[in-house]
């Protein structure tokens, strides 16, 4: 398992999206304990940096797209632009790319990294580090609140992410904001006893609505196994979510143009530029 943890650590700190970092881009080592660092990290989390792509027309919907471990909002935005031509941009949808705060990351032996939450280890069998997950749900919730204050109804907001960002999105939506327009997870997984499964099951038993889940995963992913993503989809479907799982043969732990084109189409199906919305808000 440590070999697998080293693989993700290399992905997080040694390379991003399959591209090697330059010699100038190195990860600092943590000089304080995780316990000492946590209050500062949580304070930084409340002030998340944002990179956003504005709509070319009237803003009537929003997408919050969360990056993977070791990346930034600007890094993910640049990667999406490189992969998808002519970009993940819309006439009416604002696409927001937040950056996770820097915090010690246990799978990297406590080195500092931009991560949404900590993990005890990278495994579906591991318990979740819920303290860090819940703190970040609170911080990301403020972005949702800002969009609502700007006049965007929650059902016109979609939240998703790549890798760790997808897991973070699932926690945020399934446990705290199930009334958004949908959630997507690319090359992502939830731990098999995830609190997200429990909350989805509670909503099902209470007869409450659940958001739709869109997933994509490469069959050749060696960092987050395809089976982990598929198992996540199966369990969420079992507990009542409407899920769509798309496999991409030969794709590693990365984005691809066909995947992003499929995501764009799904976003437009959930967040159409409707005349009824414009007239309601005029």
NUGUZA-866056 format. One record per residue (C-alpha): z, x, y; residue in three letters. Coordinates in nm, 3 decimals, always signed. Layout:
# NUGUZA-866056
NODE      zz      xx      yy type
NODE       Z       X       Y  ALA
...
# end
This chain:
# NUGUZA-866056
NODE      zz      xx      yy type
NODE  +0.000  +0.000  +0.000  UNK
NODE  +0.073  +0.286  +0.241  UNK
NODE  -0.286  +0.399  +0.197  UNK
NODE  -0.396  +0.054  +0.308  UNK
NODE  -0.159  +0.070  +0.604  UNK
NODE  -0.307  +0.404  +0.701  UNK
NODE  -0.653  +0.247  +0.689  UNK
NODE  -0.559  -0.018  +0.943  UNK
NODE  -0.376  +0.241  +1.149  UNK
NODE  -0.696  +0.442  +1.161  UNK
NODE  -0.885  +0.130  +1.258  UNK
NODE  -0.631  +0.056  +1.529  UNK
NODE  -0.577  +0.405  +1.662  UNK
NODE  -0.859  +0.622  +1.535  UNK
NODE  -1.152  +0.389  +1.584  UNK
NODE  -1.243  +0.054  +1.727  UNK
NODE  -1.510  -0.164  +1.570  UNK
NODE  -1.639  +0.119  +1.351  UNK
NODE  -1.696  +0.352  +1.649  UNK
NODE  -1.489  +0.670  +1.660  UNK
NODE  -1.272  +0.723  +1.964  UNK
NODE  -1.345  +1.016  +2.190  UNK
NODE  -1.107  +1.314  +2.183  UNK
NODE  -0.959  +1.189  +2.512  UNK
NODE  -0.851  +0.861  +2.356  UNK
NODE  -0.535  +0.929  +2.162  UNK
NODE  -0.241  +0.709  +2.080  UNK
NODE  +0.098  +0.827  +2.215  UNK
NODE  +0.394  +0.838  +1.984  UNK
NODE  +0.693  +0.615  +2.046  UNK
NODE  +0.972  +0.811  +2.217  UNK
NODE  +1.228  +0.531  +2.187  UNK
NODE  +1.339  +0.306  +1.905  UNK
NODE  +1.175  -0.031  +1.848  UNK
NODE  +1.501  -0.198  +1.947  UNK
NODE  +1.508  -0.015  +2.283  UNK
NODE  +1.141  -0.079  +2.346  UNK
NODE  +1.136  -0.451  +2.262  UNK
NODE  +1.279  -0.586  +2.594  UNK
NODE  +1.027  -0.385  +2.796  UNK
NODE  +0.745  -0.492  +2.566  UNK
NODE  +0.839  -0.857  +2.597  UNK
NODE  +0.859  -0.827  +2.976  UNK
NODE  +0.509  -0.679  +2.978  UNK
NODE  +0.393  -0.957  +2.747  UNK
NODE  +0.478  -1.212  +3.014  UNK
NODE  +0.226  -1.041  +3.242  UNK
NODE  -0.077  -1.022  +3.012  UNK
NODE  -0.387  -0.864  +3.159  UNK
NODE  -0.693  -1.086  +3.143  UNK
NODE  -1.065  -1.022  +3.136  UNK
NODE  -1.272  -1.338  +3.182  UNK
NODE  -1.637  -1.443  +3.177  UNK
NODE  -1.684  -1.728  +3.422  UNK
NODE  -1.920  -2.017  +3.352  UNK
NODE  -2.248  -2.024  +3.540  UNK
NODE  -2.190  -2.388  +3.635  UNK
NODE  -1.893  -2.620  +3.667  UNK
NODE  -1.588  -2.508  +3.469  UNK
NODE  -1.496  -2.789  +3.227  UNK
NODE  -1.368  -2.604  +2.915  UNK
NODE  -1.209  -2.274  +2.814  UNK
NODE  -1.203  -2.034  +2.519  UNK
NODE  -0.922  -1.781  +2.471  UNK
NODE  -1.046  -1.494  +2.251  UNK
NODE  -0.782  -1.251  +2.118  UNK
NODE  -0.867  -0.894  +2.016  UNK
NODE  -0.764  -0.706  +1.704  UNK
NODE  -0.489  -0.445  +1.675  UNK
NODE  -0.534  -0.140  +1.895  UNK
NODE  -0.802  -0.295  +2.113  UNK
NODE  -0.797  -0.458  +2.458  UNK
NODE  -0.944  -0.769  +2.614  UNK
NODE  -1.202  -0.558  +2.793  UNK
NODE  -1.283  -0.376  +2.470  UNK
NODE  -1.342  -0.700  +2.281  UNK
NODE  -1.545  -0.843  +2.567  UNK
NODE  -1.769  -0.532  +2.563  UNK
NODE  -1.803  -0.547  +2.184  UNK
NODE  -1.906  -0.913  +2.193  UNK
NODE  -2.163  -0.833  +2.460  UNK
NODE  -2.302  -0.551  +2.244  UNK
NODE  -2.322  -0.768  +1.933  UNK
NODE  -2.443  -1.099  +2.073  UNK
NODE  -2.755  -1.131  +2.283  UNK
NODE  -2.756  -1.290  +2.538  UNK
NODE  -2.373  -1.276  +2.532  UNK
NODE  -2.097  -1.528  +2.458  UNK
NODE  -2.137  -1.702  +2.793  UNK
NODE  -2.179  -2.067  +2.883  UNK
NODE  -2.270  -2.290  +3.174  UNK
NODE  -1.940  -2.479  +3.158  UNK
NODE  -1.696  -2.271  +2.947  UNK
NODE  -1.473  -1.994  +3.075  UNK
NODE  -1.414  -1.725  +2.809  UNK
NODE  -1.082  -1.543  +2.852  UNK
NODE  -1.003  -1.210  +2.683  UNK
NODE  -0.630  -1.125  +2.717  UNK
NODE  -0.491  -0.781  +2.635  UNK
NODE  -0.187  -0.748  +2.409  UNK
NODE  +0.100  -0.543  +2.549  UNK
NODE  +0.176  -0.196  +2.416  UNK
NODE  +0.456  -0.193  +2.161  UNK
NODE  +0.567  +0.013  +1.859  UNK
NODE  +0.368  -0.085  +1.550  UNK
NODE  +0.544  -0.033  +1.218  UNK
NODE  +0.229  +0.021  +1.002  UNK
NODE  +0.149  +0.315  +1.235  UNK
NODE  +0.500  +0.458  +1.178  UNK
NODE  +0.619  +0.326  +1.513  UNK
NODE  +0.337  +0.464  +1.727  UNK
NODE  +0.253  +0.262  +2.036  UNK
NODE  -0.044  +0.029  +2.021  UNK
NODE  -0.184  -0.284  +2.184  UNK
NODE  -0.080  -0.539  +1.921  UNK
NODE  +0.007  -0.907  +1.943  UNK
NODE  +0.302  -0.872  +1.705  UNK
NODE  +0.460  -0.628  +1.465  UNK
NODE  +0.422  -0.627  +1.087  UNK
NODE  +0.662  -0.499  +0.827  UNK
NODE  +0.357  -0.396  +0.627  UNK
NODE  -0.004  -0.504  +0.591  UNK
NODE  +0.011  -0.738  +0.296  UNK
NODE  -0.015  -1.110  +0.229  UNK
NODE  +0.307  -1.076  +0.028  UNK
NODE  +0.510  -0.940  +0.319  UNK
NODE  +0.742  -1.157  +0.531  UNK
NODE  +0.627  -1.214  +0.889  UNK
NODE  +0.784  -1.045  +1.190  UNK
NODE  +0.850  -1.382  +1.351  UNK
NODE  +1.054  -1.248  +1.644  UNK
NODE  +0.751  -1.069  +1.785  UNK
NODE  +0.511  -1.349  +1.687  UNK
NODE  +0.718  -1.616  +1.864  UNK
NODE  +0.764  -1.407  +2.178  UNK
NODE  +0.388  -1.364  +2.204  UNK
NODE  +0.327  -1.735  +2.144  UNK
NODE  +0.536  -1.797  +2.455  UNK
NODE  +0.337  -1.546  +2.661  UNK
NODE  -0.001  -1.676  +2.546  UNK
NODE  +0.116  -2.030  +2.604  UNK
NODE  +0.132  -1.950  +2.974  UNK
NODE  -0.244  -1.886  +2.972  UNK
NODE  -0.299  -2.231  +2.823  UNK
NODE  -0.072  -2.379  +3.090  UNK
NODE  -0.271  -2.206  +3.365  UNK
NODE  -0.595  -2.354  +3.233  UNK
NODE  -0.440  -2.701  +3.221  UNK
NODE  -0.315  -2.658  +3.578  UNK
NODE  -0.671  -2.566  +3.674  UNK
NODE  -0.783  -2.908  +3.549  UNK
NODE  -0.889  -2.829  +3.191  UNK
NODE  -0.749  -3.078  +2.934  UNK
NODE  -0.593  -2.915  +2.628  UNK
NODE  -0.848  -3.078  +2.398  UNK
NODE  -1.113  -2.884  +2.597  UNK
NODE  -0.952  -2.548  +2.511  UNK
NODE  -1.033  -2.343  +2.198  UNK
NODE  -0.824  -2.045  +2.087  UNK
NODE  -0.931  -1.779  +1.841  UNK
NODE  -0.949  -1.413  +1.764  UNK
NODE  -1.064  -1.121  +1.556  UNK
NODE  -0.842  -0.969  +1.283  UNK
NODE  -0.482  -0.968  +1.412  UNK
NODE  -0.606  -1.180  +1.704  UNK
NODE  -0.713  -1.450  +1.460  UNK
NODE  -0.371  -1.455  +1.295  UNK
NODE  -0.208  -1.474  +1.637  UNK
NODE  -0.435  -1.766  +1.729  UNK
NODE  -0.339  -1.951  +1.411  UNK
NODE  +0.031  -1.916  +1.487  UNK
NODE  -0.022  -2.022  +1.848  UNK
NODE  -0.227  -2.329  +1.761  UNK
NODE  -0.075  -2.448  +1.432  UNK
NODE  +0.287  -2.407  +1.540  UNK
NODE  +0.288  -2.460  +1.917  UNK
NODE  -0.037  -2.609  +2.050  UNK
NODE  -0.196  -2.825  +1.779  UNK
NODE  -0.351  -3.051  +2.043  UNK
NODE  -0.612  -2.797  +2.156  UNK
NODE  -0.979  -2.846  +2.076  UNK
NODE  -0.992  -2.606  +1.783  UNK
NODE  -0.904  -2.261  +1.650  UNK
NODE  -1.117  -1.980  +1.506  UNK
NODE  -1.026  -1.672  +1.304  UNK
NODE  -1.271  -1.387  +1.235  UNK
NODE  -1.179  -1.134  +0.962  UNK
NODE  -0.821  -1.262  +0.971  UNK
NODE  -0.545  -1.374  +0.735  UNK
NODE  -0.199  -1.528  +0.727  UNK
NODE  +0.083  -1.404  +0.506  UNK
NODE  +0.115  -1.627  +0.201  UNK
NODE  +0.453  -1.769  +0.314  UNK
NODE  +0.349  -1.794  +0.679  UNK
NODE  +0.543  -2.019  +0.913  UNK
NODE  +0.204  -2.154  +1.021  UNK
NODE  +0.153  -2.311  +0.677  UNK
NODE  +0.492  -2.476  +0.698  UNK
NODE  +0.426  -2.628  +1.040  UNK
NODE  +0.084  -2.758  +0.936  UNK
NODE  +0.239  -2.922  +0.630  UNK
NODE  +0.507  -3.085  +0.849  UNK
NODE  +0.240  -3.233  +1.075  UNK
NODE  +0.049  -3.366  +0.775  UNK
NODE  +0.361  -3.536  +0.637  UNK
NODE  +0.434  -3.684  +0.980  UNK
NODE  +0.082  -3.823  +1.007  UNK
NODE  +0.005  -3.610  +1.313  UNK
NODE  -0.338  -3.475  +1.400  UNK
NODE  -0.439  -3.117  +1.327  UNK
NODE  -0.698  -2.895  +1.494  UNK
NODE  -1.019  -2.788  +1.324  UNK
NODE  -1.038  -2.429  +1.195  UNK
NODE  -1.353  -2.214  +1.197  UNK
NODE  -1.337  -1.892  +0.994  UNK
NODE  -1.578  -1.606  +0.926  UNK
NODE  -1.520  -1.309  +0.695  UNK
NODE  -1.727  -1.022  +0.558  UNK
NODE  -1.736  -0.980  +0.182  UNK
NODE  -1.717  -0.600  +0.218  UNK
NODE  -1.410  -0.598  +0.444  UNK
NODE  -1.175  -0.327  +0.315  UNK
NODE  -0.911  -0.365  +0.586  UNK
NODE  -0.851  -0.739  +0.565  UNK
NODE  -0.979  -0.842  +0.225  UNK
NODE  -1.223  -1.131  +0.205  UNK
NODE  -0.994  -1.294  -0.051  UNK
NODE  -0.706  -1.291  +0.199  UNK
NODE  -0.914  -1.483  +0.450  UNK
NODE  -1.037  -1.726  +0.188  UNK
NODE  -0.683  -1.785  +0.056  UNK
NODE  -0.572  -1.861  +0.412  UNK
NODE  -0.846  -2.121  +0.444  UNK
NODE  -0.762  -2.280  +0.109  UNK
NODE  -0.391  -2.316  +0.191  UNK
NODE  -0.451  -2.458  +0.538  UNK
NODE  -0.698  -2.707  +0.391  UNK
NODE  -0.442  -2.800  +0.126  UNK
NODE  -0.190  -2.876  +0.399  UNK
NODE  -0.431  -3.101  +0.585  UNK
NODE  -0.645  -2.894  +0.821  UNK
NODE  -1.019  -2.945  +0.847  UNK
NODE  -1.146  -2.593  +0.775  UNK
NODE  -1.484  -2.424  +0.755  UNK
NODE  -1.497  -2.081  +0.589  UNK
NODE  -1.816  -1.874  +0.626  UNK
NODE  -1.872  -1.562  +0.415  UNK
NODE  -2.104  -1.283  +0.532  UNK
NODE  -2.234  -1.070  +0.243  UNK
NODE  -2.204  -0.695  +0.302  UNK
NODE  -2.020  -0.727  +0.633  UNK
NODE  -1.726  -0.492  +0.685  UNK
NODE  -1.431  -0.537  +0.922  UNK
NODE  -1.647  -0.604  +1.225  UNK
NODE  -1.836  -0.864  +1.423  UNK
NODE  -2.202  -0.940  +1.359  UNK
NODE  -2.472  -1.120  +1.551  UNK
NODE  -2.522  -1.398  +1.290  UNK
NODE  -2.146  -1.457  +1.285  UNK
NODE  -2.124  -1.475  +1.664  UNK
NODE  -2.426  -1.705  +1.687  UNK
NODE  -2.254  -1.939  +1.440  UNK
NODE  -1.935  -1.922  +1.646  UNK
NODE  -2.125  -2.000  +1.966  UNK
NODE  -2.278  -2.309  +1.805  UNK
NODE  -1.937  -2.427  +1.682  UNK
NODE  -1.783  -2.380  +2.026  UNK
NODE  -2.059  -2.589  +2.184  UNK
NODE  -2.013  -2.860  +1.923  UNK
NODE  -1.641  -2.881  +2.008  UNK
NODE  -1.676  -2.829  +2.383  UNK
NODE  -2.001  -2.997  +2.492  UNK
NODE  -2.097  -3.010  +2.858  UNK
NODE  -2.047  -3.386  +2.884  UNK
NODE  -2.136  -3.606  +3.178  UNK
NODE  -1.829  -3.818  +3.105  UNK
NODE  -1.600  -3.521  +3.171  UNK
NODE  -1.775  -3.444  +3.500  UNK
NODE  -1.750  -3.802  +3.622  UNK
NODE  -1.383  -3.823  +3.517  UNK
NODE  -1.298  -3.512  +3.722  UNK
NODE  -1.522  -3.573  +4.024  UNK
# end
